[in-house]
Amino acid sequence: MLYDDQAAGFDERAGVPADAVQAVAAALVEMVGPVDGQRWLEVGAGTGGLSLPLLRLPIHYTGFDQSPAMLEVFRQRADAAGLAAALHVADGNARWTAEDASTDVVFSARALHHLDPEHAATETRRVLRAPGGWLVLGRVRRPPDSPKSILRRQMRRMLQAQGFAGRSHEARAGAVFAALERAGGLRMEPRVAARWTGAHRPAESLASWEGKSGLAGIDVPVEAKARVLAELRDWAAGEYGDLDQPLDQEESFELDAIRVPAV
């Protein structure tokens, strides 16, 4: 999924608060530092919502994403801040935009689950310098009883009732780490870098899913997708009433890191 059609509103829908972004960058430095002179590769750089503080670090930053529209938002954001970013349009399921043994840190936030796990693990090892480096994954966490989590689970149940199994983000990310551990990687304890309280409108989730080409990370026939979302809208209206009413939910940003030997 390219997310081209979501680029303009992506940060409004899925962005992380500015103070949390700074906290994530600080936590990253603590995990992989000292960073002076390091080369970082961001997989799925998107709109750069988490990346501007990285551009201010004394590192050599390169980012890539499959979506030209998302990267254009990133470029505009970097230009407005007077920062330079080496950005490339590339498919993460093909060869990554880094030479062999050229990288100290591979970072990816909410993107690696779109890739084939074995390919992601192989490319991570290929690009890291000898004797090795870091892979750090970032993800937003919410309590199971948060409105967004409940809606997502219900959507997946309804999708399964139509005969389609959505992609498991957790399973795919876990498969990348498992492959790297088999190659001698040492996984660190996950770290919560930031916490905040957000407001979520159920209508926002529905609009987001309606705007995607698939559902739950997979391609779904248009008719089946329409049935799932219509049923979900009815269910959500019965559960929450006004779908545009903002509902508070706790959120956090977690970093999961592994020290990886190079090939």
C-alpha positions as CSV (number, residue, x, y, z in Angstrom):
1,M,0.0,0.0,0.0
2,L,1.5,3.3,-1.1
3,Y,-0.5,5.6,1.2
4,D,-0.2,8.3,-1.6
5,D,-3.9,9.2,-1.1
6,Q,-3.4,9.7,2.6
7,A,-0.2,11.7,2.6
8,A,-1.8,15.1,3.1
9,G,-3.8,14.1,6.2
10,F,-1.6,11.3,7.6
11,D,-0.1,13.3,10.4
12,E,-3.4,14.7,11.5
13,R,-4.8,11.2,11.7
14,A,-1.9,9.2,12.9
15,G,0.8,11.7,14.0
16,V,2.6,11.6,17.3
17,P,2.6,14.8,19.6
18,A,5.6,17.1,19.2
19,D,6.9,16.5,22.7
20,A,6.6,12.8,22.3
21,V,8.5,13.0,19.0
22,Q,11.4,14.7,20.9
23,A,11.3,12.1,23.6
24,V,11.5,9.3,21.0
25,A,14.6,10.8,19.4
26,A,16.2,11.2,22.8
27,A,15.5,7.6,23.7
28,L,16.9,6.4,20.3
29,V,20.1,8.2,21.0
30,E,20.4,6.6,24.5
31,M,19.8,3.2,23.0
32,V,22.3,3.3,20.2
33,G,24.7,6.1,21.2
34,P,27.2,7.6,20.9
35,V,25.8,8.7,17.6
36,D,28.4,11.1,16.3
37,G,29.2,10.2,12.7
38,Q,26.9,7.2,12.6
39,R,25.0,6.4,9.4
40,W,21.2,5.8,9.9
41,L,18.8,4.3,7.4
42,E,15.1,4.9,8.0
43,V,12.8,2.3,6.3
44,G,9.4,3.7,5.6
45,A,10.3,7.3,6.3
46,G,6.8,8.5,5.3
47,T,6.0,12.1,6.0
48,G,8.9,12.6,8.4
49,G,6.7,13.0,11.4
50,L,9.3,11.3,13.6
51,S,12.4,12.2,11.6
52,L,13.0,15.9,12.0
53,P,14.8,15.5,15.3
54,L,17.0,12.8,13.7
55,L,18.0,15.3,11.0
56,R,19.4,17.5,13.8
57,L,21.6,14.8,15.2
58,P,25.3,14.6,14.2
59,I,24.5,11.6,11.9
60,H,24.3,10.8,8.2
61,Y,20.6,10.2,7.6
62,T,19.0,8.5,4.7
63,G,15.3,7.6,4.4
64,F,13.2,5.8,1.9
65,D,9.6,5.1,1.3
66,Q,7.5,3.6,-1.5
67,S,5.1,6.6,-1.5
68,P,6.3,9.7,-3.4
69,A,3.5,11.7,-2.0
70,M,4.5,10.9,1.6
71,L,8.1,11.8,0.9
72,E,7.0,15.1,-0.7
73,V,5.4,16.0,2.6
74,F,8.6,15.1,4.4
75,R,10.7,17.3,2.0
76,Q,8.4,20.2,2.5
77,R,8.6,19.8,6.3
78,A,12.4,19.5,6.2
79,D,12.7,22.6,3.9
80,A,10.5,24.6,6.2
81,A,12.8,23.7,9.2
82,G,16.0,24.5,7.2
83,L,17.1,20.8,7.3
84,A,18.5,18.6,4.6
85,A,17.3,15.0,4.2
86,A,18.5,12.4,1.7
87,L,15.2,10.8,0.7
88,H,14.6,8.1,-1.9
89,V,11.5,6.5,-3.4
90,A,12.1,2.8,-3.1
91,D,10.2,-0.5,-2.3
92,G,11.2,-2.0,1.0
93,N,10.6,-5.5,-0.5
94,A,13.4,-4.8,-3.0
95,R,17.0,-3.9,-2.4
96,W,17.3,-1.1,0.2
97,T,18.9,2.2,-0.7
98,A,22.1,1.6,1.2
99,E,25.4,-0.1,0.2
100,D,26.7,-3.2,1.8
101,A,28.2,-2.7,5.3
102,S,27.4,1.0,5.2
103,T,25.0,1.6,8.0
104,D,25.1,1.7,11.8
105,V,21.4,2.0,12.6
106,V,18.3,0.8,10.8
107,F,15.2,2.5,12.1
108,S,11.6,1.9,11.1
109,A,8.4,3.1,12.7
110,R,5.0,1.6,11.9
111,A,6.3,0.3,8.5
112,L,8.3,-2.9,8.7
113,H,5.2,-5.0,9.1
114,H,4.5,-4.3,5.4
115,L,7.6,-6.1,4.3
116,D,8.5,-9.8,4.0
117,P,10.1,-10.7,7.3
118,E,13.0,-12.8,5.8
119,H,13.8,-10.1,3.3
120,A,13.8,-7.4,6.0
121,A,16.1,-9.4,8.1
122,T,18.4,-10.2,5.2
123,E,18.6,-6.5,4.1
124,T,19.2,-5.4,7.7
125,R,22.2,-7.6,8.0
126,R,23.5,-6.7,4.5
127,V,23.5,-2.9,5.1
128,L,25.0,-3.0,8.7
129,R,28.6,-2.3,9.2
130,A,31.0,-4.9,10.6
131,P,31.0,-6.1,13.4
132,G,27.3,-5.1,13.4
133,G,24.7,-2.5,14.3
134,W,21.2,-1.8,15.4
135,L,17.7,-2.4,14.2
136,V,15.2,-0.3,16.1
137,L,11.4,-0.6,15.5
138,G,9.0,2.0,16.8
139,R,5.3,1.6,17.3
140,V,2.3,3.3,18.9
141,R,0.7,1.2,21.7
142,R,-2.8,1.6,23.1
143,P,-4.6,-0.3,25.9
144,P,-6.8,-3.1,24.6
145,D,-9.9,-1.2,25.9
146,S,-9.1,2.0,24.0
147,P,-11.6,3.1,21.3
148,K,-9.2,2.6,18.5
149,S,-8.1,-0.8,19.6
150,I,-11.7,-2.0,20.1
151,L,-12.6,-0.7,16.6
152,R,-9.6,-2.4,15.0
153,R,-10.4,-5.8,16.6
154,Q,-14.1,-5.5,15.6
155,M,-13.1,-4.7,12.0
156,R,-10.8,-7.7,11.8
157,R,-13.5,-10.0,13.2
158,M,-16.0,-8.8,10.6
159,L,-13.3,-9.1,7.9
160,Q,-12.7,-12.7,9.0
161,A,-16.4,-13.4,8.8
162,Q,-16.2,-12.4,5.2
163,G,-13.4,-15.0,4.7
164,F,-10.3,-12.8,4.9
165,A,-7.5,-12.9,7.5
166,G,-5.9,-9.6,8.1
167,R,-2.1,-9.2,8.4
168,S,-0.8,-9.4,11.9
169,H,1.6,-6.5,12.5
170,E,2.9,-8.1,15.7
171,A,3.6,-11.4,14.0
172,R,5.5,-10.0,11.1
173,A,7.6,-7.7,13.2
174,G,8.2,-10.6,15.6
175,A,9.3,-12.8,12.6
176,V,12.0,-10.2,11.7
177,F,13.4,-10.2,15.2
178,A,13.3,-14.0,15.3
179,A,15.3,-14.3,12.1
180,L,17.9,-11.9,13.4
181,E,18.1,-13.7,16.7
182,R,18.8,-16.9,14.8
183,A,21.7,-15.1,13.1
184,G,23.1,-14.1,16.5
185,G,21.3,-10.9,17.2
186,L,20.8,-9.8,20.8
187,R,17.4,-8.4,21.5
188,M,17.0,-5.6,24.1
189,E,14.0,-5.1,26.5
190,P,11.4,-2.9,24.8
191,R,11.4,0.7,26.0
192,V,8.5,3.1,26.3
193,A,9.9,6.4,25.1
194,A,6.8,8.6,25.5
195,R,3.2,8.5,26.8
196,W,0.3,10.8,26.1
197,T,-3.5,11.1,26.1
198,G,-5.1,11.4,22.8
199,A,-8.6,12.0,21.5
200,H,-10.0,9.6,18.9
201,R,-13.2,9.9,16.9
202,P,-14.6,6.5,15.7
203,A,-15.4,8.3,12.4
204,E,-11.7,8.9,11.9
205,S,-11.0,5.1,11.9
206,L,-13.8,4.5,9.5
207,A,-12.7,7.2,7.1
208,S,-9.1,6.0,7.2
209,W,-10.1,2.4,6.3
210,E,-12.5,3.7,3.6
211,G,-9.6,5.6,2.0
212,K,-7.2,2.7,1.8
213,S,-7.0,0.4,-1.1
214,G,-7.2,-2.7,1.1
215,L,-8.1,-3.5,4.7
216,A,-6.1,-4.9,7.6
217,G,-2.9,-4.9,5.5
218,I,-4.3,-7.1,2.7
219,D,-6.0,-6.7,-0.6
220,V,-9.8,-7.2,-0.2
221,P,-12.4,-7.2,-3.0
222,V,-14.3,-3.9,-3.1
223,E,-17.6,-5.5,-2.3
224,A,-16.4,-7.4,0.7
225,K,-14.6,-4.3,2.0
226,A,-17.8,-2.2,1.6
227,R,-19.8,-4.8,3.5
228,V,-17.3,-4.9,6.4
229,L,-17.2,-1.2,6.8
230,A,-21.0,-0.8,6.6
231,E,-21.5,-3.4,9.3
232,L,-18.7,-1.8,11.3
233,R,-20.3,1.7,11.0
234,D,-23.6,0.3,12.3
235,W,-21.9,-1.5,15.1
236,A,-19.9,1.6,16.2
237,A,-23.0,3.8,16.1
238,G,-24.7,1.4,18.5
239,E,-21.6,1.2,20.7
240,Y,-20.6,4.9,20.8
241,G,-23.6,6.9,19.5
242,D,-22.2,10.0,17.8
243,L,-19.2,8.7,15.8
244,D,-17.7,12.2,15.6
245,Q,-17.6,12.5,19.4
246,P,-13.9,12.5,20.6
247,L,-13.1,9.8,23.1
248,D,-10.0,10.0,25.2
249,Q,-7.5,7.1,25.0
250,E,-4.0,6.6,26.5
251,E,-1.2,6.1,24.0
252,S,2.5,5.4,24.2
253,F,5.4,5.0,21.8
254,E,7.5,1.9,22.3
255,L,11.0,1.2,20.9
256,D,12.1,-2.4,20.3
257,A,15.8,-2.9,19.5
258,I,18.2,-5.7,18.6
259,R,21.9,-5.6,18.2
260,V,22.6,-7.4,15.0
261,P,25.8,-9.0,13.6
262,A,26.7,-8.0,10.1
263,V,26.9,-10.6,7.3
